[in-house]
């Protein structure tokens, strides 16, 4: 899911760049949105890769990505022009960014068990005498 969302953000970023009509080099909120969407894509793809490997960094990466998506939803809706742009921003927040952030928060919580040492490994280490293999 995270891979798909990260990959889908790439063409979306292209759409945003096209809408800037050559103003991407100028300081503006529009340029900031492009940078934020690039960051989101990188974060989503990173979380997907970490999950595939069941890496212990999955939890903090997923939590950070969830926070970034919530921030994006907030700023998109608060900075949108009235009427249609606001409705579009609200729809993106309610049907894409916030549900994805909730899934990332769930992933962050449930991936904590990958980082925690297994209970049987702790009991085995505690019951066995210290040897060079167990003290590394």
N, CA, C and O atoms as CSV, one atom per row, in Angstrom:
chain,resi,resn,atom,element,x,y,z
A,1,UNK,N,N,0.820,-1.187,0.000
A,1,UNK,CA,C,0.000,0.000,0.000
A,1,UNK,C,C,0.873,1.264,0.000
A,1,UNK,O,O,0.628,2.207,-0.751
A,2,UNK,N,N,1.905,1.254,0.870
A,2,UNK,CA,C,2.775,2.430,0.966
A,2,UNK,C,C,3.583,2.608,-0.316
A,2,UNK,O,O,3.829,3.735,-0.746
A,3,UNK,N,N,3.989,1.511,-0.919
A,3,UNK,CA,C,4.726,1.597,-2.183
A,3,UNK,C,C,3.851,2.222,-3.265
A,3,UNK,O,O,4.292,3.104,-4.002
A,4,UNK,N,N,2.610,1.757,-3.351
A,4,UNK,CA,C,1.693,2.287,-4.363
A,4,UNK,C,C,1.481,3.782,-4.153
A,4,UNK,O,O,1.536,4.560,-5.105
A,5,UNK,N,N,1.240,4.182,-2.909
A,5,UNK,CA,C,1.017,5.609,-2.627
A,5,UNK,C,C,2.267,6.436,-2.928
A,5,UNK,O,O,2.172,7.536,-3.472
A,6,UNK,N,N,3.421,5.911,-2.578
A,6,UNK,CA,C,4.663,6.628,-2.860
A,6,UNK,C,C,4.903,6.781,-4.348
A,6,UNK,O,O,5.329,7.839,-4.812
A,7,UNK,N,N,4.628,5.717,-5.098
A,7,UNK,CA,C,4.808,5.769,-6.550
A,7,UNK,C,C,3.783,6.713,-7.181
A,7,UNK,O,O,4.113,7.441,-8.117
A,8,UNK,N,N,2.546,6.709,-6.683
A,8,UNK,CA,C,1.518,7.598,-7.229
A,8,UNK,C,C,1.823,9.067,-6.966
A,8,UNK,O,O,1.374,9.937,-7.713
A,9,UNK,N,N,2.573,9.347,-5.923
A,9,UNK,CA,C,2.930,10.736,-5.640
A,9,UNK,C,C,3.910,11.298,-6.669
A,9,UNK,O,O,3.993,12.514,-6.844
A,10,UNK,N,N,4.641,10.434,-7.340
A,10,UNK,CA,C,5.615,10.910,-8.333
A,10,UNK,C,C,4.913,11.629,-9.486
A,10,UNK,O,O,5.277,12.766,-9.786
A,11,UNK,N,N,3.915,11.015,-10.152
A,11,UNK,CA,C,3.245,11.773,-11.218
A,11,UNK,C,C,2.453,12.963,-10.670
A,11,UNK,O,O,2.330,13.989,-11.340
A,12,UNK,N,N,1.918,12.829,-9.458
A,12,UNK,CA,C,1.201,13.958,-8.845
A,12,UNK,C,C,2.143,15.146,-8.683
A,12,UNK,O,O,1.755,16.291,-8.912
A,13,UNK,N,N,3.376,14.867,-8.290
A,13,UNK,CA,C,4.359,15.933,-8.161
A,13,UNK,C,C,4.609,16.582,-9.522
A,13,UNK,O,O,4.787,17.796,-9.614
A,14,UNK,N,N,4.620,15.772,-10.569
A,14,UNK,CA,C,4.753,16.315,-11.924
A,14,UNK,C,C,3.603,17.236,-12.278
A,14,UNK,O,O,3.804,18.272,-12.912
A,15,UNK,N,N,2.395,16.865,-11.872
A,15,UNK,CA,C,1.227,17.718,-12.105
A,15,UNK,C,C,1.400,19.047,-11.384
A,15,UNK,O,O,1.125,20.104,-11.953
A,16,UNK,N,N,1.855,18.999,-10.132
A,16,UNK,CA,C,2.072,20.236,-9.378
A,16,UNK,C,C,3.123,21.120,-10.042
A,16,UNK,O,O,2.954,22.336,-10.133
A,17,UNK,N,N,4.195,20.511,-10.498
A,17,UNK,CA,C,5.252,21.280,-11.168
A,17,UNK,C,C,4.689,21.937,-12.427
A,17,UNK,O,O,4.983,23.099,-12.709
A,18,UNK,N,N,3.883,21.197,-13.178
A,18,UNK,CA,C,3.273,21.740,-14.399
A,18,UNK,C,C,2.350,22.910,-14.073
A,18,UNK,O,O,2.299,23.885,-14.823
A,19,UNK,N,N,1.630,22.822,-12.974
A,19,UNK,CA,C,0.714,23.895,-12.582
A,19,UNK,C,C,1.459,25.154,-12.162
A,19,UNK,O,O,0.887,26.244,-12.161
A,20,UNK,N,N,2.718,25.011,-11.808
A,20,UNK,CA,C,3.495,26.176,-11.393
A,20,UNK,C,C,3.863,27.072,-12.574
A,20,UNK,O,O,4.208,28.239,-12.387
A,21,UNK,N,N,3.788,26.529,-13.786
A,21,UNK,CA,C,4.078,27.296,-15.006
A,21,UNK,C,C,5.408,28.036,-14.934
A,21,UNK,O,O,5.472,29.239,-15.189
A,22,UNK,N,N,6.458,27.319,-14.589
A,22,UNK,CA,C,7.787,27.918,-14.588
A,22,UNK,C,C,8.120,28.738,-13.365
A,22,UNK,O,O,9.158,29.399,-13.342
A,23,UNK,N,N,7.277,28.721,-12.344
A,23,UNK,CA,C,7.540,29.492,-11.139
A,23,UNK,C,C,8.197,28.657,-10.048
A,23,UNK,O,O,8.318,29.113,-8.912
A,24,UNK,N,N,8.623,27.437,-10.377
A,24,UNK,CA,C,9.164,26.537,-9.361
A,24,UNK,C,C,10.443,27.083,-8.725
A,24,UNK,O,O,10.735,26.770,-7.571
A,25,UNK,N,N,11.190,27.872,-9.439
A,25,UNK,CA,C,12.418,28.437,-8.888
A,25,UNK,C,C,12.182,29.612,-7.957
A,25,UNK,O,O,13.074,29.984,-7.195
A,26,UNK,N,N,11.012,30.193,-8.006
A,26,UNK,CA,C,10.687,31.341,-7.160
A,26,UNK,C,C,10.218,30.850,-5.798
A,26,UNK,O,O,9.665,29.757,-5.673
A,27,UNK,N,N,10.443,31.664,-4.793
A,27,UNK,CA,C,9.957,31.317,-3.458
A,27,UNK,C,C,8.446,31.514,-3.433
A,27,UNK,O,O,7.937,32.608,-3.674
A,28,UNK,N,N,7.748,30.430,-3.137
A,28,UNK,CA,C,6.290,30.511,-3.065
A,28,UNK,C,C,5.772,29.275,-2.349
A,28,UNK,O,O,6.485,28.286,-2.177
A,29,UNK,N,N,4.504,29.357,-1.933
A,29,UNK,CA,C,3.879,28.195,-1.318
A,29,UNK,C,C,3.766,27.051,-2.305
A,29,UNK,O,O,3.887,25.889,-1.918
A,30,UNK,N,N,3.534,27.359,-3.582
A,30,UNK,CA,C,3.408,26.305,-4.577
A,30,UNK,C,C,4.662,25.435,-4.618
A,30,UNK,O,O,4.569,24.209,-4.673
A,31,UNK,N,N,5.817,26.062,-4.592
A,31,UNK,CA,C,7.065,25.304,-4.596
A,31,UNK,C,C,7.194,24.470,-3.322
A,31,UNK,O,O,7.728,23.362,-3.345
A,32,UNK,N,N,6.710,25.007,-2.233
A,32,UNK,CA,C,6.766,24.272,-0.968
A,32,UNK,C,C,5.915,23.015,-1.031
A,32,UNK,O,O,6.301,21.982,-0.485
A,33,UNK,N,N,4.749,23.087,-1.696
A,33,UNK,CA,C,3.890,21.906,-1.792
A,33,UNK,C,C,4.574,20.819,-2.604
A,33,UNK,O,O,4.453,19.639,-2.272
A,34,UNK,N,N,5.279,21.183,-3.646
A,34,UNK,CA,C,6.005,20.196,-4.444
A,34,UNK,C,C,7.051,19.508,-3.573
A,34,UNK,O,O,7.168,18.282,-3.583
A,35,UNK,N,N,7.805,20.298,-2.826
A,35,UNK,CA,C,8.824,19.722,-1.947
A,35,UNK,C,C,8.222,18.809,-0.893
A,35,UNK,O,O,8.792,17.765,-0.575
A,36,UNK,N,N,7.073,19.194,-0.347
A,36,UNK,CA,C,6.411,18.375,0.663
A,36,UNK,C,C,5.927,17.061,0.060
A,36,UNK,O,O,6.042,16.013,0.695
A,37,UNK,N,N,5.392,17.102,-1.145
A,37,UNK,CA,C,4.944,15.865,-1.788
A,37,UNK,C,C,6.119,14.956,-2.143
A,37,UNK,O,O,5.992,13.734,-2.076
A,38,UNK,N,N,7.246,15.528,-2.516
A,38,UNK,CA,C,8.445,14.719,-2.756
A,38,UNK,C,C,8.874,14.052,-1.446
A,38,UNK,O,O,9.207,12.867,-1.430
A,39,UNK,N,N,8.864,14.805,-0.366
A,39,UNK,CA,C,9.205,14.244,0.941
A,39,UNK,C,C,8.256,13.107,1.317
A,39,UNK,O,O,8.695,12.070,1.814
A,40,UNK,N,N,6.961,13.300,1.083
A,40,UNK,CA,C,5.988,12.250,1.379
A,40,UNK,C,C,6.266,10.996,0.560
A,40,UNK,O,O,6.217,9.889,1.095
A,41,UNK,N,N,6.557,11.151,-0.722
A,41,UNK,CA,C,6.846,9.991,-1.577
A,41,UNK,C,C,8.070,9.247,-1.071
A,41,UNK,O,O,8.056,8.020,-0.983
A,42,UNK,N,N,9.126,9.974,-0.738
A,42,UNK,CA,C,10.348,9.344,-0.233
A,42,UNK,C,C,10.062,8.611,1.076
A,42,UNK,O,O,10.527,7.489,1.278
A,43,UNK,N,N,9.302,9.242,1.957
A,43,UNK,CA,C,8.976,8.622,3.247
A,43,UNK,C,C,8.131,7.363,3.060
A,43,UNK,O,O,8.404,6.338,3.684
A,44,UNK,N,N,7.111,7.431,2.210
A,44,UNK,CA,C,6.260,6.261,1.977
A,44,UNK,C,C,7.050,5.101,1.383
A,44,UNK,O,O,6.889,3.954,1.799
A,45,UNK,N,N,7.900,5.405,0.413
A,45,UNK,CA,C,8.719,4.345,-0.186
A,45,UNK,C,C,9.721,3.785,0.814
A,45,UNK,O,O,10.016,2.590,0.791
A,46,UNK,N,N,10.244,4.631,1.686
A,46,UNK,CA,C,11.159,4.161,2.728
A,46,UNK,C,C,10.453,3.233,3.708
A,46,UNK,O,O,10.985,2.185,4.075
A,47,UNK,N,N,9.252,3.623,4.131
A,47,UNK,CA,C,8.483,2.773,5.052
A,47,UNK,C,C,8.183,1.429,4.390
A,47,UNK,O,O,8.301,0.382,5.026
A,48,UNK,N,N,7.798,1.457,3.122
A,48,UNK,CA,C,7.505,0.205,2.414
A,48,UNK,C,C,8.739,-0.697,2.378
A,48,UNK,O,O,8.631,-1.902,2.605
A,49,UNK,N,N,9.893,-0.128,2.098
A,49,UNK,CA,C,11.129,-0.914,2.043
A,49,UNK,C,C,11.485,-1.460,3.426
A,49,UNK,O,O,11.869,-2.622,3.558
A,50,UNK,N,N,11.360,-0.633,4.440
A,50,UNK,CA,C,11.653,-1.081,5.806
A,50,UNK,C,C,10.701,-2.193,6.232
A,50,UNK,O,O,11.112,-3.147,6.892
A,51,UNK,N,N,9.433,-2.073,5.856
A,51,UNK,CA,C,8.461,-3.120,6.198
A,51,UNK,C,C,8.803,-4.437,5.521
A,51,UNK,O,O,8.691,-5.496,6.138
A,52,UNK,N,N,9.213,-4.387,4.272
A,52,UNK,CA,C,9.579,-5.615,3.560
A,52,UNK,C,C,10.680,-6.360,4.301
A,52,UNK,O,O,10.690,-7.590,4.346
A,53,UNK,N,N,11.592,-5.617,4.872
A,53,UNK,CA,C,12.728,-6.221,5.583
A,53,UNK,C,C,12.430,-6.451,7.061
A,53,UNK,O,O,13.266,-6.998,7.779
A,54,UNK,N,N,11.255,-6.041,7.524
A,54,UNK,CA,C,10.886,-6.062,8.937
A,54,UNK,C,C,11.998,-5.443,9.779
A,54,UNK,O,O,12.444,-6.000,10.782
A,55,UNK,N,N,12.418,-4.289,9.331
A,55,UNK,CA,C,13.503,-3.560,9.984
A,55,UNK,C,C,12.983,-2.839,11.202
A,55,UNK,O,O,11.836,-2.394,11.229
A,56,UNK,N,N,13.821,-2.723,12.207
A,56,UNK,CA,C,13.395,-2.077,13.454
A,56,UNK,C,C,13.136,-0.574,13.296
A,56,UNK,O,O,12.503,0.028,14.164
A,57,UNK,N,N,13.606,0.035,12.222
A,57,UNK,CA,C,13.360,1.460,11.984
A,57,UNK,C,C,11.988,1.720,11.368
A,57,UNK,O,O,11.627,2.874,11.139
A,58,UNK,N,N,11.220,0.668,11.097
A,58,UNK,CA,C,9.902,0.839,10.499
A,58,UNK,C,C,9.006,1.709,11.373
A,58,UNK,O,O,8.332,2.606,10.866
A,59,UNK,N,N,8.992,1.454,12.674
A,59,UNK,CA,C,8.085,2.177,13.564
A,59,UNK,C,C,8.334,3.687,13.578
A,59,UNK,O,O,7.393,4.448,13.355
A,60,UNK,N,N,9.552,4.148,13.827
A,60,UNK,CA,C,9.740,5.608,13.814
A,60,UNK,C,C,9.539,6.225,12.429
A,60,UNK,O,O,9.045,7.348,12.321
A,61,UNK,N,N,9.912,5.511,11.383
A,61,UNK,CA,C,9.718,6.051,10.030
A,61,UNK,C,C,8.236,6.160,9.707
A,61,UNK,O,O,7.804,7.153,9.121
A,62,UNK,N,N,7.453,5.157,10.081
A,62,UNK,CA,C,6.012,5.195,9.835
A,62,UNK,C,C,5.351,6.307,10.656
A,62,UNK,O,O,4.470,7.006,10.155
A,63,UNK,N,N,5.768,6.469,11.903
A,63,UNK,CA,C,5.197,7.521,12.750
A,63,UNK,C,C,5.517,8.907,12.186
A,63,UNK,O,O,4.651,9.781,12.161
A,64,UNK,N,N,6.741,9.106,11.740
A,64,UNK,CA,C,7.130,10.398,11.166
A,64,UNK,C,C,6.359,10.672,9.877
A,64,UNK,O,O,5.931,11.800,9.635
A,65,UNK,N,N,6.184,9.648,9.058
A,65,UNK,CA,C,5.449,9.818,7.810
A,65,UNK,C,C,3.982,10.138,8.086
A,65,UNK,O,O,3.383,10.950,7.381
A,66,UNK,N,N,3.402,9.510,9.098
A,66,UNK,CA,C,2.017,9.819,9.487
A,66,UNK,C,C,1.899,11.282,9.902
A,66,UNK,O,O,0.940,11.960,9.534
A,67,UNK,N,N,2.862,11.760,10.660
A,67,UNK,CA,C,2.836,13.159,11.094
A,67,UNK,C,C,2.958,14.106,9.904
A,67,UNK,O,O,2.286,15.137,9.859
A,68,UNK,N,N,3.801,13.768,8.954
A,68,UNK,CA,C,3.974,14.602,7.759
A,68,UNK,C,C,2.675,14.653,6.951
A,68,UNK,O,O,2.293,15.713,6.456
A,69,UNK,N,N,2.000,13.514,6.817
A,69,UNK,CA,C,0.732,13.494,6.082
A,69,UNK,C,C,-0.345,14.316,6.791
A,69,UNK,O,O,-1.124,15.009,6.137
A,70,UNK,N,N,-0.392,14.244,8.113
A,70,UNK,CA,C,-1.360,15.065,8.866
A,70,UNK,C,C,-1.062,16.548,8.682
A,70,UNK,O,O,-1.972,17.360,8.514
A,71,UNK,N,N,0.213,16.886,8.716
A,71,UNK,CA,C,0.608,18.278,8.512
A,71,UNK,C,C,0.220,18.746,7.101
A,71,UNK,O,O,-0.260,19.866,6.923
A,72,UNK,N,N,0.427,17.896,6.121
A,72,UNK,CA,C,0.070,18.242,4.750
A,72,UNK,C,C,-1.440,18.450,4.633
A,72,UNK,O,O,-1.883,19.406,3.996
A,73,UNK,N,N,-2.223,17.578,5.233
A,73,UNK,CA,C,-3.681,17.721,5.190
A,73,UNK,C,C,-4.111,19.033,5.834
A,73,UNK,O,O,-4.977,19.738,5.315
A,74,UNK,N,N,-3.502,19.350,6.960
A,74,UNK,CA,C,-3.840,20.591,7.669
A,74,UNK,C,C,-3.524,21.827,6.812
A,74,UNK,O,O,-4.384,22.685,6.609
A,75,UNK,N,N,-2.301,21.906,6.320
A,75,UNK,CA,C,-1.910,23.092,5.559
A,75,UNK,C,C,-2.627,23.184,4.216
A,75,UNK,O,O,-2.936,24.281,3.752
A,76,UNK,N,N,-2.895,22.036,3.588
A,76,UNK,CA,C,-3.658,22.062,2.332
A,76,UNK,C,C,-5.044,22.658,2.552
A,76,UNK,O,O,-5.482,23.518,1.787
A,77,UNK,N,N,-5.729,22.204,3.591
A,77,UNK,CA,C,-7.094,22.699,3.815
A,77,UNK,C,C,-7.099,24.137,4.321
A,77,UNK,O,O,-7.978,24.917,3.957
A,78,UNK,N,N,-6.140,24.489,5.144
A,78,UNK,CA,C,-6.131,25.842,5.712
A,78,UNK,C,C,-5.657,26.907,4.716
A,78,UNK,O,O,-5.975,28.086,4.871
A,79,UNK,N,N,-4.904,26.495,3.701
A,79,UNK,CA,C,-4.392,27.481,2.744
A,79,UNK,C,C,-5.145,27.462,1.418
A,79,UNK,O,O,-4.836,28.246,0.521
A,80,UNK,N,N,-6.125,26.580,1.285
A,80,UNK,CA,C,-6.865,26.474,0.019
A,80,UNK,C,C,-7.789,27.678,-0.170
A,80,UNK,O,O,-8.338,28.224,0.787
A,81,UNK,N,N,-7.937,28.062,-1.409
A,81,UNK,CA,C,-8.885,29.132,-1.758
A,81,UNK,C,C,-10.305,28.619,-1.508
A,81,UNK,O,O,-10.531,27.410,-1.458
A,82,UNK,N,N,-11.247,29.528,-1.353
A,82,UNK,CA,C,-12.629,29.100,-1.094
A,82,UNK,C,C,-13.222,28.283,-2.237
A,82,UNK,O,O,-12.715,28.285,-3.359
A,83,UNK,N,N,-14.288,27.598,-1.925
A,83,UNK,CA,C,-15.143,26.833,-2.818
A,83,UNK,C,C,-14.444,25.598,-3.373
A,83,UNK,O,O,-14.054,24.734,-2.587
A,84,UNK,N,N,-14.268,25.471,-4.676
A,84,UNK,CA,C,-13.770,24.221,-5.259
A,84,UNK,C,C,-12.377,23.840,-4.748
A,84,UNK,O,O,-12.183,22.682,-4.375
A,85,UNK,N,N,-11.397,24.751,-4.712
A,85,UNK,CA,C,-10.088,24.351,-4.184
A,85,UNK,C,C,-10.152,23.846,-2.733
A,85,UNK,O,O,-9.446,22.907,-2.364
A,86,UNK,N,N,-10.999,24.476,-1.928
A,86,UNK,CA,C,-11.158,24.025,-0.538
A,86,UNK,C,C,-11.812,22.644,-0.501
A,86,UNK,O,O,-11.395,21.785,0.276
A,87,UNK,N,N,-12.821,22.426,-1.323
A,87,UNK,CA,C,-13.487,21.120,-1.380
A,87,UNK,C,C,-12.508,20.034,-1.827
A,87,UNK,O,O,-12.522,18.924,-1.295
A,88,UNK,N,N,-11.660,20.356,-2.803
A,88,UNK,CA,C,-10.647,19.392,-3.263
A,88,UNK,C,C,-9.661,19.074,-2.148
A,88,UNK,O,O,-9.330,17.909,-1.928
A,89,UNK,N,N,-9.188,20.094,-1.444
A,89,UNK,CA,C,-8.240,19.883,-0.354
A,89,UNK,C,C,-8.874,19.067,0.764
A,89,UNK,O,O,-8.230,18.185,1.333
A,90,UNK,N,N,-10.122,19.354,1.078
A,90,UNK,CA,C,-10.831,18.623,2.118
A,90,UNK,C,C,-11.045,17.165,1.717
A,90,UNK,O,O,-10.892,16.262,2.540
A,91,UNK,N,N,-11.396,16.940,0.466
A,91,UNK,CA,C,-11.577,15.570,-0.026
A,91,UNK,C,C,-10.260,14.792,0.030
A,91,UNK,O,O,-10.239,13.635,0.450
A,92,UNK,N,N,-9.161,15.429,-0.393
A,92,UNK,CA,C,-7.849,14.762,-0.326
A,92,UNK,C,C,-7.484,14.429,1.122
A,92,UNK,O,O,-6.954,13.354,1.405
A,93,UNK,N,N,-7.768,15.353,2.026
A,93,UNK,CA,C,-7.462,15.123,3.435
A,93,UNK,C,C,-8.289,13.968,3.985
A,93,UNK,O,O,-7.752,13.078,4.644
A,94,UNK,N,N,-9.592,13.977,3.717
A,94,UNK,CA,C,-10.494,12.977,4.303
A,94,UNK,C,C,-10.386,11.595,3.665
A,94,UNK,O,O,-10.578,10.582,4.337
A,95,UNK,N,N,-10.079,11.552,2.372
A,95,UNK,CA,C,-10.099,10.265,1.677
A,95,UNK,C,C,-8.724,9.730,1.293
A,95,UNK,O,O,-8.620,8.601,0.813
A,96,UNK,N,N,-7.674,10.509,1.491
A,96,UNK,CA,C,-6.335,10.032,1.131
A,96,UNK,C,C,-5.351,10.244,2.280
A,96,UNK,O,O,-4.862,9.280,2.869
A,97,UNK,N,N,-5.065,11.494,2.592
A,97,UNK,CA,C,-3.967,11.792,3.523
A,97,UNK,C,C,-4.235,11.292,4.946
A,97,UNK,O,O,-3.376,10.634,5.532
A,98,UNK,N,N,-5.396,11.589,5.505
A,98,UNK,CA,C,-5.665,11.183,6.889
A,98,UNK,C,C,-5.876,9.676,7.048
A,98,UNK,O,O,-5.381,9.112,8.024
A,99,UNK,N,N,-6.585,8.993,6.140
A,99,UNK,CA,C,-6.651,7.532,6.262
A,99,UNK,C,C,-5.276,6.868,6.118
A,99,UNK,O,O,-4.970,5.900,6.814
A,100,UNK,N,N,-4.460,7.395,5.215
A,100,UNK,CA,C,-3.111,6.850,5.062
A,100,UNK,C,C,-2.274,7.118,6.318
A,100,UNK,O,O,-1.487,6.269,6.736
A,101,UNK,N,N,-2.447,8.284,6.906
A,101,UNK,CA,C,-1.748,8.597,8.160
A,101,UNK,C,C,-2.194,7.653,9.270
A,101,UNK,O,O,-1.370,7.209,10.070
A,102,UNK,N,N,-3.487,7.339,9.328
A,102,UNK,CA,C,-3.987,6.397,10.339
A,102,UNK,C,C,-3.391,5.005,10.125
A,102,UNK,O,O,-3.030,4.329,11.089
A,103,UNK,N,N,-3.287,4.578,8.874
A,103,UNK,CA,C,-2.676,3.281,8.577
A,103,UNK,C,C,-1.193,3.280,8.962
A,103,UNK,O,O,-0.677,2.286,9.473
A,104,UNK,N,N,-0.527,4.387,8.715
A,104,UNK,CA,C,0.884,4.497,9.110
A,104,UNK,C,C,1.040,4.483,10.624
A,104,UNK,O,O,1.982,3.879,11.139
A,105,UNK,N,N,0.135,5.136,11.345
A,105,UNK,CA,C,0.192,5.118,12.808
A,105,UNK,C,C,-0.022,3.700,13.319
A,105,UNK,O,O,0.665,3.259,14.241
A,106,UNK,N,N,-0.967,2.990,12.725
A,106,UNK,CA,C,-1.197,1.584,13.093
A,106,UNK,C,C,0.054,0.753,12.801
A,106,UNK,O,O,0.453,-0.085,13.610
A,107,UNK,N,N,0.659,0.990,11.659
A,107,UNK,CA,C,1.890,0.280,11.289
A,107,UNK,C,C,3.004,0.582,12.276
A,107,UNK,O,O,3.742,-0.317,12.679
A,108,UNK,N,N,3.128,1.837,12.665
A,108,UNK,CA,C,4.165,2.219,13.638
A,108,UNK,C,C,3.965,1.474,14.946
A,108,UNK,O,O,4.927,0.987,15.538
A,109,UNK,N,N,2.738,1.382,15.393
A,109,UNK,CA,C,2.442,0.702,16.659
A,109,UNK,C,C,2.725,-0.797,16.555
A,109,UNK,O,O,3.377,-1.371,17.427
A,110,UNK,N,N,2.238,-1.420,15.499
A,110,UNK,CA,C,2.361,-2.873,15.371
A,110,UNK,C,C,3.750,-3.335,14.939
A,110,UNK,O,O,4.098,-4.501,15.128
A,111,UNK,N,N,4.525,-2.460,14.376
A,111,UNK,CA,C,5.880,-2.863,13.984
A,111,UNK,C,C,6.860,-2.777,15.154
A,111,UNK,O,O,8.019,-3.171,15.025
A,112,UNK,N,N,6.401,-2.270,16.278
A,112,UNK,CA,C,7.275,-2.226,17.456
A,112,UNK,C,C,7.738,-3.613,17.873
A,112,UNK,O,O,8.830,-3.763,18.421
A,113,UNK,N,N,6.924,-4.625,17.620
A,113,UNK,CA,C,7.317,-5.984,18.021
A,113,UNK,C,C,8.512,-6.486,17.224
A,113,UNK,O,O,9.223,-7.377,17.688
A,114,UNK,N,N,8.752,-5.934,16.033
A,114,UNK,CA,C,9.935,-6.337,15.279
A,114,UNK,C,C,11.192,-5.832,15.961
A,114,UNK,O,O,12.232,-6.489,15.926
A,115,UNK,N,N,11.096,-4.673,16.576
A,115,UNK,CA,C,12.265,-4.060,17.203
A,115,UNK,C,C,12.527,-4.635,18.587
A,115,UNK,O,O,13.666,-4.646,19.053
A,116,UNK,N,N,11.483,-5.108,19.238
A,116,UNK,CA,C,11.643,-5.632,20.601
A,116,UNK,C,C,12.261,-7.018,20.539
A,116,UNK,O,O,11.924,-7.812,19.661
A,117,UNK,N,N,13.160,-7.311,21.463
A,117,UNK,CA,C,13.709,-8.667,21.482
A,117,UNK,C,C,12.608,-9.656,21.853
A,117,UNK,O,O,11.710,-9.341,22.634
A,118,UNK,N,N,12.690,-10.830,21.293
A,118,UNK,CA,C,11.690,-11.848,21.582
A,118,UNK,C,C,11.837,-12.334,23.014
A,118,UNK,O,O,12.941,-12.422,23.550
A,119,UNK,N,N,10.698,-12.648,23.620
A,119,UNK,CA,C,10.692,-13.061,25.013
A,119,UNK,C,C,11.482,-14.347,25.212
A,119,UNK,O,O,12.187,-14.488,26.211
A,120,UNK,N,N,11.372,-15.299,24.263
A,120,UNK,CA,C,12.109,-16.555,24.411
A,120,UNK,C,C,13.613,-16.336,24.310
A,120,UNK,O,O,14.387,-17.047,24.951
A,121,UNK,N,N,14.037,-15.353,23.506
A,121,UNK,CA,C,15.466,-15.048,23.404
A,121,UNK,C,C,15.980,-14.435,24.703
A,121,UNK,O,O,17.105,-14.707,25.123
A,122,UNK,N,N,15.153,-13.608,25.335
A,122,UNK,CA,C,15.547,-12.995,26.612
A,122,UNK,C,C,15.675,-14.072,27.683
A,122,UNK,O,O,16.635,-14.071,28.454
A,123,UNK,N,N,14.710,-14.993,27.736
A,123,UNK,CA,C,14.742,-16.066,28.740
A,123,UNK,C,C,15.935,-16.971,28.512
A,123,UNK,O,O,16.587,-17.388,29.469
A,124,UNK,N,N,16.231,-17.282,27.256
A,124,UNK,CA,C,17.359,-18.146,26.937
A,124,UNK,C,C,18.669,-17.490,27.355
A,124,UNK,O,O,19.533,-18.143,27.941
A,125,UNK,N,N,18.819,-16.213,27.057
A,125,UNK,CA,C,20.046,-15.508,27.442
A,125,UNK,C,C,20.187,-15.426,28.956
A,125,UNK,O,O,21.284,-15.575,29.494
A,126,UNK,N,N,19.082,-15.190,29.632
A,126,UNK,CA,C,19.136,-15.066,31.088
A,126,UNK,C,C,19.447,-16.396,31.744
A,126,UNK,O,O,20.096,-16.420,32.789
A,127,UNK,N,N,19.001,-17.517,31.161
A,127,UNK,CA,C,19.210,-18.837,31.753
A,127,UNK,C,C,20.578,-19.412,31.442
A,127,UNK,O,O,21.078,-20.234,32.208
A,128,UNK,N,N,21.200,-19.008,30.342
A,128,UNK,CA,C,22.497,-19.576,29.978
A,128,UNK,C,C,23.629,-18.750,30.556
A,128,UNK,O,O,23.509,-17.536,30.718
A,129,UNK,N,N,24.745,-19.430,30.870
A,129,UNK,CA,C,25.910,-18.688,31.382
A,129,UNK,C,C,26.487,-17.817,30.286
A,129,UNK,O,O,26.309,-18.083,29.097
A,130,UNK,N,N,27.177,-16.782,30.702
A,130,UNK,CA,C,27.788,-15.859,29.735
A,130,UNK,C,C,28.883,-16.575,28.959
A,130,UNK,O,O,29.816,-17.128,29.541
A,131,UNK,N,N,28.761,-16.555,27.665
A,131,UNK,CA,C,29.771,-17.129,26.785
A,131,UNK,C,C,30.141,-16.053,25.777
A,131,UNK,O,O,29.414,-15.070,25.631
A,132,UNK,N,N,31.244,-16.219,25.088
A,132,UNK,CA,C,31.622,-15.199,24.109
A,132,UNK,C,C,30.530,-14.936,23.076
A,132,UNK,O,O,30.386,-13.805,22.612
A,133,UNK,N,N,29.740,-15.983,22.700
A,133,UNK,CA,C,28.691,-15.791,21.698
A,133,UNK,C,C,27.551,-14.953,22.253
A,133,UNK,O,O,26.959,-14.166,21.515
A,134,UNK,N,N,27.222,-15.102,23.557
A,134,UNK,CA,C,26.071,-14.373,24.111
A,134,UNK,C,C,26.442,-12.994,24.611
A,134,UNK,O,O,25.557,-12.180,24.875
A,135,UNK,N,N,27.717,-12.713,24.747
A,135,UNK,CA,C,28.115,-11.401,25.260
A,135,UNK,C,C,28.432,-10.399,24.152
A,135,UNK,O,O,28.785,-9.254,24.434
A,136,UNK,N,N,28.310,-10.816,22.911
A,136,UNK,CA,C,28.581,-9.879,21.807
A,136,UNK,C,C,27.518,-8.879,21.648
A,136,UNK,O,O,27.600,-8.025,20.765
